[in-house]
Amino acid sequence: MMGKDIFECGFNAWLAMGILSIGLPLVAVLLLLAIAAFGRYVLTGRWSTRMGVR
């Protein structure tokens, strides 16, 4: 693919670029949401009551 014009790429290359351009930001957002939910879960102290600490 080096040295080729972008319009000379095949369908598989376009498909891969489309999946990466949509999939990577989606995975990043989901990961951030999961981290935020876990942080909120820990900060509210719910995890300590289930572990029998409190």
Residue frames relative to the residue before (quaternion, step in Angstrom):
aa qw qx qy qz dx dy dz
M 1.0000 0.0000 0.0000 0.0000 0.00 0.00 0.00
M 0.5317 0.6198 -0.4181 0.3980 3.60 1.18 -0.25
G 0.8110 0.2651 -0.2004 0.4816 3.54 -0.93 0.90
K 0.6058 0.5451 -0.3667 0.4489 3.57 1.22 -0.12
D 0.5137 -0.5902 0.5149 0.3503 3.51 -1.24 0.42
I 0.5965 -0.6003 0.3818 0.3716 3.59 -1.06 0.66
F 0.6579 0.5176 -0.3185 0.4448 3.60 1.11 -0.58
E 0.6191 0.5370 -0.3474 0.4557 3.60 1.25 -0.17
C 0.4711 0.6721 -0.4492 0.3530 3.58 1.25 -0.02
G 0.4915 -0.6656 0.4825 0.2874 3.52 -1.14 0.65
F 0.7270 -0.4286 0.3143 0.4347 3.52 -1.36 0.07
N 0.6347 0.5405 -0.3387 0.4362 3.59 0.99 -0.77
A 0.6435 0.5113 -0.3240 0.4685 3.59 1.01 -0.74
W 0.6479 0.5013 -0.3168 0.4781 3.58 0.98 -0.81
L 0.6449 0.5203 -0.3171 0.4613 3.57 0.98 -0.84
A 0.6599 0.5007 -0.3074 0.4683 3.58 0.93 -0.86
M 0.6562 0.4992 -0.3176 0.4684 3.59 0.95 -0.81
G 0.6512 0.5146 -0.3152 0.4602 3.58 1.02 -0.76
I 0.6542 0.5025 -0.3122 0.4712 3.56 0.95 -0.86
L 0.6716 0.4918 -0.3030 0.4639 3.59 0.93 -0.85
S 0.6882 0.4888 -0.3022 0.4429 3.58 0.90 -0.85
I 0.7020 0.4060 -0.2644 0.5220 3.60 1.15 -0.50
G 0.7148 0.5038 -0.2639 0.4069 3.56 0.86 -0.96
L 0.6647 0.5263 -0.3247 0.4192 3.59 0.88 -0.83
P 0.6778 0.4499 -0.3231 0.4835 3.66 0.82 -0.76
L 0.6227 0.5439 -0.3438 0.4451 3.59 1.05 -0.71
V 0.6560 0.4938 -0.3028 0.4838 3.58 0.96 -0.85
A 0.6415 0.5264 -0.3264 0.4526 3.60 0.98 -0.79
V 0.6600 0.4959 -0.3072 0.4734 3.60 0.96 -0.85
L 0.6595 0.5017 -0.3144 0.4632 3.59 0.92 -0.84
L 0.6404 0.5194 -0.3221 0.4652 3.58 1.02 -0.77
L 0.6539 0.5017 -0.3128 0.4721 3.59 0.96 -0.82
L 0.6458 0.5115 -0.3208 0.4675 3.59 1.00 -0.78
A 0.6478 0.5114 -0.3208 0.4647 3.58 0.99 -0.79
I 0.6507 0.5017 -0.3162 0.4742 3.60 0.98 -0.81
A 0.6541 0.5086 -0.3146 0.4631 3.59 0.97 -0.83
A 0.6567 0.5009 -0.3149 0.4677 3.59 0.96 -0.83
F 0.6551 0.5009 -0.3155 0.4695 3.59 0.97 -0.79
G 0.6469 0.5164 -0.3164 0.4634 3.59 0.99 -0.80
R 0.6512 0.4968 -0.3136 0.4804 3.56 0.99 -0.78
Y 0.6287 0.5432 -0.3192 0.4558 3.56 1.03 -0.82
V 0.6826 0.4705 -0.2806 0.4837 3.58 0.97 -0.86
L 0.6936 0.4984 -0.2862 0.4343 3.59 0.89 -0.93
T 0.6438 0.5111 -0.3379 0.4584 3.61 1.08 -0.54
G 0.4642 -0.7208 0.4165 0.3026 3.59 1.23 -0.24
R 0.3904 0.7374 -0.4797 0.2716 3.60 1.20 0.22
W 0.6250 0.5632 -0.3469 0.4145 3.56 1.07 -0.72
S 0.6604 0.5252 -0.3276 0.4250 3.61 1.00 -0.72
T 0.6379 0.5192 -0.3483 0.4497 3.62 1.06 -0.60
R 0.6572 0.5039 -0.3170 0.4623 3.58 1.07 -0.66
M 0.6633 0.5021 -0.3058 0.4630 3.57 1.11 -0.62
G 0.5102 -0.6697 0.4100 0.3508 3.57 1.24 -0.14
V 0.4049 0.7167 -0.4787 0.3053 3.59 1.21 0.36
R 0.7700 0.2858 -0.1654 0.5459 3.58 0.95 -0.85
